[in-house]
């Protein structure tokens, strides 16, 4: 793993092969395979058996992420159906009903670097590849201090403990604001929710908690799996308590509404009225807002856009109003084929992390103050996009950042 700006820059030939043709996703999948070696049945192209092991592991990692929710649900009901496991399931169900860790800031006690560092997340990020690009050094929140004068006491015995290092909060915390959402925010999960793209190397001393929909924390087992990586719900109260404990948060500002705008080559983001993250930073104090643009996020799936008056669009808005999320109609590739399925394409995704905008402390910020810093943030994001679109935007993509309501 590279220790500095970790990014992949394709050659001009690769860029032309992948992005100027209608089947650019397919050409990316097959660019290192001789055409005659790609098996095809009735026009459907299948992955050849000669694919190297690391490619198989990368596909398996992405497959796991895609099916993890139904796997955990199935596991729960299977264990519930076997009486011998009730001795474990009954206490877990009580805990599942009563535990509020996903909404009260207690996720920081679940935060596990071991889970975030699992090798599966490196395979996950290498699939695309998904990489982080740091444009500025960011002051660490946590630094190591050596403790040399701590003592243990037991009854009348007292002895000095050996010197050790502990983490101390010495710097600001941050809100990493990601754009765009894409279909399922692969960037947010892989880049900030895990260390698969090298977050802990590029940004040492910054512990991020990725925020996502509260609905996912109603799923037994899956909720605990997410929280072990610091992934938690996106409620304002929860985010505020996390920041107050000197942990940073990552949030996809456009949310579910923005997922309906995702389509290959587009750069449409929902930001004009999204000011809650600015207000949150002002209320917390000693907090920086960091603009992050995820180049390629919208290219991972082919999205079917139903008409504005269609039943499909009505269903999407109904889900958004009643359940807080919506489902774009999408498809990409399969596990063993390159033509249709629910796995994303192998397309380059680069998260460009900008320079923090430090906000003053204002316990009750007024609209004028929020609007001022929101305007500064929009200008910084547009500048970040313009400075890096030449390097990270694929040929054929829109070159303009479109900010919508």
C-alpha positions in Angstrom: 0.0 0.0 0.0 1.3 3.4 -0.9 2.0 5.8 2.0 1.2 9.0 0.2 -1.5 10.1 -2.3 -2.9 6.7 -3.1 -4.5 6.9 -6.5 -4.5 5.2 -9.9 -4.1 7.1 -13.1 -4.9 5.1 -16.2 -3.0 5.5 -19.4 -4.5 7.5 -22.3 -5.1 4.3 -24.2 -7.0 2.7 -21.3 -9.1 5.9 -20.9 -10.1 5.8 -24.6 -10.9 2.1 -24.5 -13.1 2.4 -21.5 -14.9 5.6 -21.8 -15.6 6.6 -25.3 -17.3 3.4 -26.3 -20.9 2.5 -25.4 -19.7 -0.7 -23.7 -17.0 1.1 -21.7 -17.8 -0.9 -18.6 -17.4 -4.2 -20.4 -14.2 -3.1 -22.1 -12.8 -2.3 -18.6 -13.7 -5.7 -17.4 -12.1 -7.4 -20.4 -9.2 -5.1 -21.2 -6.5 -7.6 -20.1 -8.2 -10.7 -21.7 -7.8 -11.7 -25.3 -11.2 -11.6 -27.0 -11.0 -15.2 -28.1 -10.6 -16.3 -24.5 -13.9 -14.8 -23.3 -16.6 -17.5 -23.2 -19.9 -16.4 -24.6 -23.3 -18.2 -24.6 -26.2 -16.6 -26.5 -24.4 -13.3 -26.5 -23.8 -13.3 -22.7 -20.1 -12.9 -21.9 -18.9 -15.0 -18.9 -15.7 -14.6 -16.8 -13.1 -17.1 -18.0 -11.8 -19.7 -15.6 -8.3 -18.4 -16.1 -8.9 -15.2 -14.1 -6.2 -14.9 -11.4 -7.0 -15.6 -7.7 -6.8 -11.9 -6.6 -9.5 -11.0 -9.1 -11.7 -13.7 -7.7 -11.1 -12.5 -4.2 -12.0 -9.0 -5.2 -15.3 -10.1 -6.7 -16.0 -12.2 -3.6 -15.4 -9.2 -1.3 -17.8 -7.0 -3.3 -20.3 -9.9 -3.4 -20.2 -10.2 0.4 -21.0 -6.5 0.7 -23.9 -6.8 -1.7 -25.6 -9.7 0.0 -24.6 -9.1 3.7 -28.0 -7.8 4.8 -30.0 -10.9 3.5 -27.2 -13.2 4.9 -27.5 -11.7 8.4 -31.3 -11.8 8.3 -31.2 -15.5 7.2 -28.7 -16.3 9.9 -31.0 -14.7 12.5 -34.1 -16.7 11.5 -32.1 -20.0 11.2 -30.7 -19.6 14.7 -34.2 -18.7 16.0 -35.7 -21.8 14.5 -33.3 -24.2 16.3 -34.2 -24.5 20.0 -30.7 -25.3 21.1 -29.7 -21.8 20.2 -32.5 -20.1 22.2 -30.2 -19.8 25.2 -28.2 -17.3 23.1 -31.0 -15.8 21.0 -33.3 -14.8 23.8 -30.7 -12.6 25.5 -29.7 -11.2 22.1 -33.2 -10.3 21.2 -33.6 -8.4 24.5 -30.3 -6.6 23.8 -31.4 -5.9 20.2 -34.6 -4.3 21.3 -33.1 -2.2 24.2 -29.7 -1.2 22.8 -29.5 2.4 21.4 -25.8 2.5 20.6 -26.5 3.3 17.0 -28.3 6.5 17.9 -26.8 7.9 21.1 -23.1 8.3 20.2 -22.1 5.0 21.8 -20.7 3.6 18.6 -17.3 5.0 19.6 -17.1 2.3 22.2 -17.7 -0.3 19.4 -15.1 1.2 17.1 -12.6 -1.6 16.1 -9.5 -0.9 14.1 -9.1 -4.7 13.7 -12.5 -4.9 11.9 -11.6 -1.9 9.7 -8.3 -3.4 8.8 -9.5 -6.8 7.7 -7.9 -7.9 4.4 -11.4 -8.3 2.8 -11.7 -4.5 2.6 -8.5 -4.2 0.6 -9.9 -6.7 -1.9 -13.1 -4.7 -1.9 -11.3 -1.4 -2.7 -9.0 -3.1 -5.3 -12.0 -4.4 -7.2 -12.8 -1.0 -8.7 -10.1 0.3 -7.7 -11.4 2.7 -5.1 -8.6 5.1 -3.9 -8.1 8.1 -1.7 -6.4 11.3 -2.9 -5.2 13.7 -0.3 -4.9 17.3 -1.4 -3.8 18.8 1.9 -2.4 17.6 5.2 -5.0 17.5 7.9 -4.1 18.0 11.6 -4.7 14.8 13.5 -7.4 14.7 16.2 -5.6 12.1 18.3 -1.9 12.0 19.1 0.1 9.5 21.2 1.5 10.6 24.5 3.9 8.5 26.6 2.7 7.8 30.2 5.6 7.2 32.6 4.2 8.1 36.1 1.1 5.9 36.4 1.0 3.6 39.5 -1.0 0.4 40.5 -2.2 -0.1 44.0 -3.5 -3.3 45.6 -4.1 -3.4 49.3 -0.9 -2.0 50.9 1.2 -2.7 47.7 2.0 0.1 45.2 4.2 -0.2 42.2 4.9 1.8 39.1 3.5 0.8 35.8 5.8 0.3 32.8 5.8 3.3 30.4 3.2 3.0 27.7 1.6 5.2 25.0 -2.0 6.3 25.0 -4.1 8.4 22.5 -5.0 11.9 23.6 -7.4 14.3 21.8 -5.2 17.3 20.9 -6.7 18.5 17.6 -10.0 19.3 16.0 -12.5 16.8 14.8 -14.0 16.9 11.2 -17.1 16.4 9.2 -16.1 14.7 5.9 -18.9 15.6 3.4 -19.0 13.3 0.4 -20.5 13.9 -3.0 -22.2 12.4 -4.9 -24.2 9.6 -3.3 -24.3 7.3 -6.3 -26.6 4.3 -6.1 -25.4 2.8 -2.8 -22.4 5.0 -1.8 -19.6 2.6 -2.4 -17.1 5.4 -1.8 -18.4 6.1 1.7 -18.3 2.5 2.8 -15.0 1.5 1.3 -13.1 4.8 1.7 -14.2 6.0 5.1 -16.2 3.1 6.6 -13.1 0.8 6.3 -9.3 1.2 6.0 -9.3 -0.8 2.7 -8.2 2.3 0.7 -5.6 3.3 3.3 -7.5 5.9 5.4 -5.4 5.1 8.5 -2.2 5.6 6.5 -3.2 8.9 4.8 -5.0 10.4 7.8 -3.4 9.0 11.0 -4.9 10.2 14.2 -8.4 10.8 12.7 -11.1 8.2 13.6 -14.1 8.6 11.3 -17.6 7.2 11.9 -19.5 6.9 8.6 -23.2 7.9 8.9 -25.9 6.0 7.2 -29.7 5.4 7.3 -31.1 4.4 10.7 -33.2 1.6 9.0 -30.1 -0.6 8.6 -29.7 -0.7 12.4 -33.0 -2.5 12.7 -31.4 -5.6 11.2 -30.2 -8.1 13.9 -26.5 -9.0 13.8 -26.0 -6.7 10.8 -26.3 -3.6 13.1 -23.5 -4.9 15.3 -21.4 -5.7 12.3 -21.7 -2.1 11.0 -21.0 -0.5 14.4 -17.8 -2.5 14.8 -16.4 -0.5 11.9 -17.7 2.8 13.4 -20.7 3.0 11.0 -23.7 4.5 12.6 -27.0 6.3 12.1 -27.2 9.7 10.5 -29.4 11.4 13.1 -28.3 14.8 14.2 -28.3 13.9 17.9 -26.1 10.9 17.2 -23.6 12.9 15.0 -23.3 15.6 17.6 -22.4 13.2 20.4 -19.8 11.5 18.3 -18.2 14.8 17.5 -18.2 15.8 21.1 -16.2 12.7 21.9 -13.5 13.8 19.3 -14.4 11.3 16.7 -15.0 12.6 13.1 -18.0 11.7 11.0 -18.4 11.0 7.3 -21.7 11.9 5.7 -23.1 11.7 2.1 -24.8 15.1 2.0 -27.2 14.4 -0.9 -28.6 11.3 0.8 -31.4 9.2 -0.7 -32.7 12.0 -2.9 -29.4 12.2 -4.7 -29.4 8.5 -5.5 -32.2 9.2 -7.9 -29.9 11.5 -9.9 -27.1 8.9 -10.2 -26.4 7.9 -13.8 -23.1 7.2 -15.6 -21.2 10.3 -16.6 -23.3 12.7 -14.5 -22.2 15.1 -11.8 -25.5 16.2 -10.3 -25.5 16.7 -6.5 -28.2 17.8 -4.0 -26.6 20.6 -1.9 -28.4 23.9 -2.3 -30.6 23.4 0.7 -28.5 20.9 2.6 -27.1 23.0 5.4 -27.5 20.7 8.4 -23.9 19.6 8.4 -22.7 23.2 8.5 -25.0 24.0 11.5 -23.7 20.8 13.2 -20.1 21.9 12.9 -20.9 25.3 14.3 -22.7 23.9 17.3 -19.9 21.5 18.1 -17.0 23.9 17.9 -13.4 23.1 17.0 -14.7 21.3 14.0 -13.7 21.4 10.4 -15.9 20.7 7.4 -13.9 18.8 4.7 -15.3 18.8 1.1 -14.8 15.4 -0.6 -15.7 14.6 -4.2 -16.0 10.9 -5.3 -15.1 10.9 -9.0 -16.6 7.8 -10.6 -19.2 7.0 -8.0 -22.0 7.5 -10.4 -20.4 5.3 -13.0 -20.6 2.0 -11.0 -24.1 1.0 -12.1 -26.4 1.5 -15.1 -29.5 3.2 -13.8 -32.9 2.9 -15.4 -34.6 6.3 -15.1 -38.4 5.9 -15.0 -40.5 8.7 -16.4 -41.6 11.5 -14.1 -45.3 10.4 -14.2 -44.6 6.6 -14.1 -45.5 4.2 -11.3 -41.8 3.5 -10.8 -41.1 7.1 -10.0 -44.1 7.3 -7.7 -42.9 4.2 -5.8 -39.5 5.8 -5.3 -40.9 9.0 -3.9 -43.3 7.0 -1.7 -40.5 5.0 -0.2 -38.5 8.2 0.4 -41.4 9.9 2.2 -42.5 7.0 4.4 -39.2 5.1 5.1 -36.4 7.6 4.6 -34.8 5.8 1.7 -35.4 5.0 -1.9 -34.3 2.5 -4.5 -33.0 3.5 -7.9 -33.6 0.9 -10.6 -30.1 -0.3 -11.4 -28.1 -3.1 -12.8 -24.4 -3.8 -13.8 -22.6 -7.1 -13.9 -23.1 -10.5 -12.3 -20.8 -12.8 -10.4 -19.7 -14.9 -13.4 -20.9 -12.8 -16.3 -20.2 -9.3 -17.6 -23.6 -8.4 -18.9 -26.2 -8.3 -16.2 -26.4 -8.5 -12.4 -26.4 -6.5 -9.2 -22.6 -6.2 -8.7 -21.0 -2.9 -9.7 -18.8 -2.4 -12.7 -15.0 -2.4 -12.3 -14.7 1.3 -12.8 -12.1 3.6 -11.2 -13.4 5.6 -8.2 -11.3 8.3 -6.6 -12.2 10.1 -3.4 -10.5 13.5 -3.5 -10.3 14.9 0.0 -10.1 18.6 0.2 -8.7 21.1 2.7 -10.8 21.5 6.0 -12.8 24.7 6.5 -12.6 25.4 10.2 -15.8 26.8 11.7 -16.1 28.9 14.8 -18.1 27.7 17.8 -21.7 29.0 17.9 -24.1 27.0 20.2 -27.1 28.6 18.5 -26.1 29.7 15.0 -28.4 31.9 13.1 -29.4 31.6 9.5 -27.0 34.3 8.3 -24.0 32.5 9.9 -25.1 29.1 8.5 -25.7 30.6 5.0 -22.3 32.3 5.1 -20.3 29.1 5.8 -22.5 27.1 3.5 -21.6 29.4 0.7 -17.9 29.1 1.6 -18.3 25.3 1.5 -20.0 25.3 -1.9 -17.2 27.5 -3.3 -14.5 25.2 -1.9 -16.3 22.1 -3.3 -16.6 23.7 -6.8 -12.9 24.6 -6.7 -12.0 21.1 -5.7 -14.0 19.6 -8.5 -12.6 22.0 -11.1 -9.0 21.4 -10.1 -9.2 17.6 -10.3 -11.8 16.9 -13.0 -9.2 16.8 -15.7 -7.3 14.0 -13.9 -10.1 11.9 -12.5 -13.2 12.4 -14.7 -13.5 9.8 -17.4 -13.9 10.8 -21.0 -17.5 11.3 -21.9 -18.5 12.5 -18.4 -20.1 15.8 -17.8 -17.4 18.4 -17.0 -19.7 20.7 -15.0 -20.7 20.2 -11.3 -24.5 20.7 -11.2 -25.9 21.7 -7.8 -29.6 21.1 -7.6 -32.2 21.7 -4.9 
